[in-house]
Amino acid sequence: MRETILITILSGVAIGLLGWGAALLKRRAGEAADRRRVYLWLQSNTRDEPGESHVDTITLAKGTRLPEERVRRACMSDQRIYRSSSEQEQWSPWRQEPQSIYEKRDLLVA
């Protein structure tokens, strides 16, 4: 009788832990897939050129067909994606600050 109760309790705990572990793995895999999707979209739809290096969150969400919050979370957690410090909702795989058009044309001397 005691053994049956103990086995039942241990089985329930083991099943609960397995379910929790599977849910955690699924969430982590989904986050990794979101990061990869956003990064690849940025790589193929931006260039390291003045005015073309940064994209806003809404454009990213439309391009990747992900909700804005998932795009924002993917960008914040991927070290390969830079957030503009001047405009908070601008993202780039190339650089943190957008390149000046004057630098490219040698009109600005540093």
FENMORA-V108219 format. One record per residue. N is the residue number from 1. RES is the residue in three letters. PSI is psi in whole degrees, 0 to 359 (* if undefined). D_LAST is the distance of its C-alpha to the last C-alpha in whole Angstrom. Layout:
n:N res:RES psi:PSI d_last:D_LAST
n:N res:RES psi:PSI d_last:D_LAST
This chain:
n:1 res:MET psi:311 d_last:83
n:2 res:ARG psi:321 d_last:81
n:3 res:GLU psi:322 d_last:79
n:4 res:THR psi:318 d_last:79
n:5 res:ILE psi:316 d_last:77
n:6 res:LEU psi:316 d_last:75
n:7 res:ILE psi:319 d_last:74
n:8 res:THR psi:316 d_last:73
n:9 res:ILE psi:313 d_last:71
n:10 res:LEU psi:323 d_last:69
n:11 res:SER psi:319 d_last:69
n:12 res:GLY psi:318 d_last:67
n:13 res:VAL psi:316 d_last:65
n:14 res:ALA psi:318 d_last:64
n:15 res:ILE psi:320 d_last:64
n:16 res:GLY psi:316 d_last:61
n:17 res:LEU psi:320 d_last:59
n:18 res:LEU psi:318 d_last:59
n:19 res:GLY psi:318 d_last:58
n:20 res:TRP psi:317 d_last:55
n:21 res:GLY psi:320 d_last:54
n:22 res:ALA psi:320 d_last:54
n:23 res:ALA psi:320 d_last:52
n:24 res:LEU psi:315 d_last:50
n:25 res:LEU psi:319 d_last:49
n:26 res:LYS psi:318 d_last:49
n:27 res:ARG psi:316 d_last:47
n:28 res:ARG psi:319 d_last:44
n:29 res:ALA psi:321 d_last:45
n:30 res:GLY psi:319 d_last:44
n:31 res:GLU psi:319 d_last:41
n:32 res:ALA psi:321 d_last:40
n:33 res:ALA psi:321 d_last:41
n:34 res:ASP psi:316 d_last:39
n:35 res:ARG psi:316 d_last:35
n:36 res:ARG psi:317 d_last:36
n:37 res:ARG psi:315 d_last:37
n:38 res:VAL psi:315 d_last:34
n:39 res:TYR psi:315 d_last:31
n:40 res:LEU psi:323 d_last:33
n:41 res:TRP psi:317 d_last:33
n:42 res:LEU psi:317 d_last:29
n:43 res:GLN psi:320 d_last:28
n:44 res:SER psi:345 d_last:31
n:45 res:ASN psi:6 d_last:29
n:46 res:THR psi:161 d_last:26
n:47 res:ARG psi:158 d_last:23
n:48 res:ASP psi:61 d_last:19
n:49 res:GLU psi:156 d_last:18
n:50 res:PRO psi:130 d_last:17
n:51 res:GLY psi:358 d_last:20
n:52 res:GLU psi:7 d_last:22
n:53 res:SER psi:338 d_last:21
n:54 res:HIS psi:147 d_last:23
n:55 res:VAL psi:144 d_last:26
n:56 res:ASP psi:167 d_last:28
n:57 res:THR psi:321 d_last:31
n:58 res:ILE psi:316 d_last:34
n:59 res:THR psi:319 d_last:33
n:60 res:LEU psi:317 d_last:33
n:61 res:ALA psi:318 d_last:36
n:62 res:LYS psi:319 d_last:37
n:63 res:GLY psi:323 d_last:36
n:64 res:THR psi:350 d_last:37
n:65 res:ARG psi:39 d_last:41
n:66 res:LEU psi:153 d_last:40
n:67 res:PRO psi:152 d_last:41
n:68 res:GLU psi:320 d_last:37
n:69 res:GLU psi:321 d_last:38
n:70 res:ARG psi:324 d_last:39
n:71 res:VAL psi:314 d_last:35
n:72 res:ARG psi:315 d_last:34
n:73 res:ARG psi:320 d_last:35
n:74 res:ALA psi:318 d_last:35
n:75 res:CYS psi:320 d_last:31
n:76 res:MET psi:331 d_last:31
n:77 res:SER psi:351 d_last:33
n:78 res:ASP psi:120 d_last:31
n:79 res:GLN psi:345 d_last:28
n:80 res:ARG psi:350 d_last:27
n:81 res:ILE psi:128 d_last:26
n:82 res:TYR psi:139 d_last:23
n:83 res:ARG psi:130 d_last:24
n:84 res:SER psi:134 d_last:21
n:85 res:SER psi:340 d_last:20
n:86 res:SER psi:321 d_last:20
n:87 res:GLU psi:112 d_last:23
n:88 res:GLN psi:333 d_last:26
n:89 res:GLU psi:27 d_last:27
n:90 res:GLN psi:134 d_last:25
n:91 res:TRP psi:148 d_last:25
n:92 res:SER psi:144 d_last:23
n:93 res:PRO psi:355 d_last:24
n:94 res:TRP psi:310 d_last:21
n:95 res:ARG psi:163 d_last:18
n:96 res:GLN psi:316 d_last:18
n:97 res:GLU psi:138 d_last:16
n:98 res:PRO psi:143 d_last:16
n:99 res:GLN psi:138 d_last:13
n:100 res:SER psi:139 d_last:12
n:101 res:ILE psi:339 d_last:14
n:102 res:TYR psi:328 d_last:11
n:103 res:GLU psi:318 d_last:9
n:104 res:LYS psi:327 d_last:12
n:105 res:ARG psi:10 d_last:13
n:106 res:ASP psi:32 d_last:10
n:107 res:LEU psi:343 d_last:10
n:108 res:LEU psi:122 d_last:6
n:109 res:VAL psi:125 d_last:4
n:110 res:ALA psi:* d_last:0
